[in-house]
Amino acid sequence: MNGVAAPLVFITGASSGIGRALAARYYAAGYRLALSARRTADIEAWADAHSLDRSRLRIYRANVAQAESIVSAGQACIAELGLPDVVIANAGVSIGMDTEQFEDLEVMAQTFAINNLGLAATFHPFVAAMRTRGSGRLVGIGSVAAIRGLPGHGAYCASKAAVVSYCESLRCELHRSGVKVVTICPGYVDTPLTQGNRYGMPFLLQPAEFAERAFGVIEAGLGYRVIPWQMGVVAKLLRLVPNAIFDRAVQGRGRKKRRSEQ
């Protein structure tokens, strides 16, 4: 590339599912990859299976539930590869909870540690440097589940609603800095996170299809997008449904498996 380094993307939760699909899409687009996960062996196996050019790939072991761990990974990325063009805070967890069960309070704490504090800690090492440079993309992966609370999903729905609000706050803070904050809310994507669900999943996408659409949204620097758009329409309509009708409609809906059921 005439001596100019290829663009760089930093992705958390890259060992499977959406994170892996996004890594594949960015690799195909010519990006260098900085991939973070707890299960780094899974990334190594994926890279070997697809004969990836290891000069374009660096793997960082980190646990987003521990702020120091993911911050250190981000700092190492900057030191070794330079400041990324795109940072995707993808790592997340979805576990059912029942507030009547004391042990599920720990599930909620873990969910927020990963889905919310982990997201902010992922962005932390990059914000000031991107602002100084005047460019960059900070991408938060929310969920269509952020739109309305669902029975048995209290921790997950609340955490993803918090992702949307947090990213909106950060977007306002970085207004006119040149740094774009992008919030993407997936509908149902066929990943290990959804494969055990006990309810219907309309408009289910394969990970590669989701990644293709997300790539376009991120490149365009759009502030917020639900993928697929059909789920965005459904979510907006559900938001307009009066509580009494909504509450009756979701009775009997299958619930996410609790930790003791997994």
Residue pairs with C-beta under 8 A, 6 or more apart in sequence:
5 32
5 82
6 30
6 31
6 32
6 56
7 30
7 31
7 32
7 85
7 86
8 31
8 32
8 33
8 34
8 77
8 81
8 82
8 83
8 84
8 85
8 86
9 22
9 23
9 26
9 31
9 32
9 33
9 34
9 84
9 85
9 86
9 87
9 88
10 34
10 35
10 36
10 74
10 77
10 84
10 86
10 87
10 88
10 126
11 19
11 22
11 23
11 26
11 33
11 34
11 35
11 36
11 87
11 88
11 90
12 19
12 36
12 37
12 62
12 64
12 70
12 88
12 89
12 90
12 91
12 118
12 122
13 19
13 36
13 37
13 64
13 90
13 91
13 92
14 20
14 22
14 23
14 33
14 35
14 36
14 37
14 43
14 90
15 37
15 38
15 39
15 40
15 42
15 43
15 46
16 39
16 42
16 191
16 192
17 189
17 191
17 192
17 193
17 207
18 90
18 141
18 186
18 189
18 191
18 207
18 210
18 211
19 35
19 37
19 88
19 90
19 91
20 43
20 46
20 207
21 207
21 208
21 210
21 211
22 88
22 90
22 211
22 214
22 215
23 33
23 35
24 50
24 208
24 211
25 208
25 211
25 212
25 214
25 215
26 33
26 86
26 215
27 33
27 52
27 56
27 57
29 215
31 56
31 85
31 86
32 56
32 57
32 58
32 81
33 52
33 56
33 57
33 58
34 58
34 60
34 77
34 81
34 84
35 43
35 57
35 58
35 59
35 60
36 59
36 60
36 61
36 62
36 64
36 70
36 73
36 91
37 43
37 59
37 61
37 62
37 91
38 61
38 62
38 63
40 59
40 60
40 61
43 59
44 59
47 54
47 57
47 59
58 77
58 80
58 81
60 73
60 76
60 77
61 73
62 69
62 70
62 72
62 73
63 69
63 70
64 70
64 89
64 91
64 114
64 118
64 119
64 121
64 122
65 110
65 113
65 114
65 117
65 118
67 117
67 118
67 121
67 124
70 118
70 121
70 122
71 121
71 124
71 125
74 87
74 122
74 124
74 125
74 126
75 125
77 84
77 125
78 84
78 125
78 126
78 129
83 126
83 129
83 130
83 133
83 136
84 126
84 136
85 135
85 136
85 137
86 136
86 137
86 139
86 218
87 122
87 123
87 126
87 136
87 137
87 138
87 139
88 139
88 141
88 218
89 118
89 119
89 122
89 123
89 138
89 139
89 140
89 141
90 139
90 141
91 114
91 118
91 122
92 114
92 115
92 141
92 159
92 193
93 110
93 111
93 114
93 115
93 193
94 111
94 153
94 156
94 193
94 194
94 256
95 107
95 110
95 111
95 155
95 156
95 256
95 257
95 258
95 259
95 262
96 107
96 152
96 153
96 156
96 255
96 256
96 257
96 258
96 259
96 261
97 104
97 107
97 108
97 111
97 152
97 153
97 154
97 155
97 258
98 104
98 152
98 258
99 105
99 154
101 258
103 259
103 260
104 155
104 258
104 259
107 155
107 258
107 259
108 154
108 155
108 158
111 155
111 156
111 159
112 155
112 158
112 159
112 162
115 156
115 159
115 160
115 162
115 163
116 159
116 162
116 163
116 166
119 140
119 163
119 166
120 166
123 138
123 170
126 136
126 138
127 138
127 170
127 174
127 179
130 136
130 138
130 177
130 178
130 179
131 174
131 177
131 178
131 179
133 178
134 177
134 178
134 179
135 178
135 179
136 178
136 179
136 180
137 179
137 180
137 182
137 218
137 221
138 167
138 170
138 174
138 179
138 180
138 181
138 182
139 181
139 182
139 183
139 184
139 218
140 163
140 164
140 166
140 167
140 181
140 182
140 183
140 184
141 163
141 184
141 186
142 160
142 163
142 164
142 167
142 183
142 184
142 185
142 186
143 156
143 160
143 163
143 185
143 186
144 185
144 186
144 187
144 226
144 231
144 232
144 234
144 235
145 153
145 156
145 157
145 160
146 157
146 160
146 161
146 163
146 164
146 185
147 161
147 185
147 235
147 236
147 238
147 239
148 157
148 235
148 238
148 239
148 246
149 157
149 158
150 157
150 250
150 253
151 250
151 251
151 253
151 255
152 255
152 256
152 258
153 255
153 256
156 256
160 185
163 183
164 183
164 185
164 224
167 181
167 182
167 183
168 181
168 183
168 223
168 224
170 181
171 180
171 181
171 183
171 223
174 180
174 181
180 221
180 223
181 223
182 217
182 218
182 221
182 222
182 223
182 224
182 225
183 223
183 224
183 225
184 214
184 217
184 218
184 224
184 225
184 226
184 227
185 224
185 225
185 226
185 227
185 232
185 235
186 205
186 210
186 214
186 226
186 227
187 202
187 203
187 204
187 205
187 226
187 227
187 228
187 230
187 231
187 232
188 194
188 197
188 201
188 202
188 203
188 204
188 205
188 231
189 204
189 205
189 206
189 207
189 210
190 204
190 205
190 206
190 207
191 207
194 201
194 204
196 257
196 262
197 254
197 256
198 254
198 255
198 256
198 257
199 253
199 254
199 255
202 230
202 231
202 234
203 228
203 230
203 231
205 213
205 227
205 228
210 227
213 227
213 228
214 227
217 225
217 227
225 232
226 232
226 235
238 246
241 249
